[in-house]
Amino acid sequence: MARKFSGDISMWKALRAAVALLLMSVALPAAQKAPKADDILKAAKLKAADQHKTIFLIFGASWCEDCHQLDSFLGVPDIAAIFDKYFIVTKLTFGEALAGHPEWDNPGSDSLISKYGGLSASGALDLPFIAVLDPKAKLLANSNKPGQGHAAGTGTGFPTDPEDIKWFLGMLQKAVPALTEDETHKIQDALAKPADE
């Protein structure tokens, strides 16, 4: 009986240690500060200059469903290959205050989203907001789409309707004229697929 009790103690010690490690691994990232937006953009500029690519800068938040759809889209192998060929895909967290976690935002992301046209004069926010930049971080195009039925600066978010898809493709073609017709069709086809496929 003593032997079994001793084994139970060892098991409980191991279980407590495992729980402690799990709690530490969850608490540690929460305690770390989000990196500064300027530092993230600086690293993207260096990569873009070195690799002769364009920066595809995404502003998003954890609560944003369209942001998750964009992430999934960019993870599709055929799409990832196209974006890897032309872009340094860079993400900044912005808008987490709406979910009660302003500390999750990359410090300075508010200045950058404003600089690249992601906030309307009223402060309205459409996420994800995309700014396509040259290697010096000069704006080439963004996801704001003026047009009929839209106020100037209305964001496309994750494009799903034909008008938004057309704007998204135009934004990519403006920023990367080398994008081929075949690549453009692959992107268009992937965007036009229903989300549940």
Residue pairs with C-beta under 8 A, 6 or more apart in sequence:
33 103
33 107
34 93
34 103
34 104
34 105
34 106
34 107
35 106
36 106
36 107
36 108
37 92
37 106
37 107
37 108
37 109
37 111
37 112
38 108
38 112
40 90
40 91
40 92
40 106
41 55
41 57
41 90
41 92
41 112
41 137
44 55
44 57
44 88
44 90
45 55
45 135
45 136
45 137
47 53
47 88
48 54
48 55
48 88
48 133
48 134
48 135
49 135
49 136
51 88
52 135
53 86
53 87
53 88
53 135
54 86
54 87
54 88
54 132
54 133
54 134
54 135
54 140
54 175
54 176
55 87
55 88
55 90
55 131
55 132
55 133
55 134
55 135
55 137
56 83
56 87
56 88
56 89
56 90
56 130
56 132
57 90
57 91
57 92
57 112
57 116
57 130
57 131
57 132
57 133
58 67
58 70
58 89
58 90
58 91
58 92
58 128
58 129
58 130
59 91
59 92
59 93
59 94
59 95
59 109
59 112
59 113
59 118
59 127
59 128
59 129
59 130
59 131
60 67
60 70
60 71
60 91
60 92
60 93
60 94
60 95
60 127
60 128
60 129
61 67
61 93
61 94
61 95
61 96
61 98
61 99
61 104
61 127
62 93
62 96
62 99
62 101
62 104
63 95
63 96
63 98
63 99
64 95
64 127
64 128
66 127
66 128
66 157
66 158
67 127
67 128
67 158
69 158
69 195
70 128
70 158
73 79
73 158
73 190
73 191
74 80
74 83
74 89
76 190
78 186
78 190
79 186
79 187
79 190
82 179
82 183
82 186
82 187
83 89
85 183
86 176
86 178
86 179
87 132
87 176
92 106
92 109
92 112
92 113
93 104
93 105
93 106
93 109
94 105
94 106
94 109
94 110
94 113
94 118
94 127
94 129
95 105
95 125
95 127
96 102
96 103
96 104
96 105
97 105
112 131
113 119
113 129
116 129
116 131
116 133
116 139
116 142
117 131
117 139
117 142
117 144
117 153
118 125
118 126
118 129
118 131
118 142
118 144
118 155
119 125
120 151
120 153
126 143
126 144
126 154
126 155
126 156
126 157
127 155
127 157
128 143
128 155
128 157
128 158
129 142
129 143
129 144
129 155
130 142
130 143
130 171
131 139
131 141
131 142
131 143
132 139
132 140
132 141
132 142
132 171
132 172
132 174
132 175
132 176
133 139
133 140
134 140
140 174
140 175
141 170
141 171
141 172
141 174
141 175
142 171
143 155
143 156
143 157
143 167
143 168
143 171
144 152
144 153
144 154
144 155
144 156
145 154
145 155
145 156
145 163
145 164
145 167
146 152
146 153
146 154
147 163
147 167
156 164
156 167
156 168
157 164
159 165
159 167
159 168
159 191
160 191
160 195
162 192
165 188
165 191
165 192
168 187
168 191
169 184
169 187
169 188
172 179
172 184
172 187
173 179
173 184
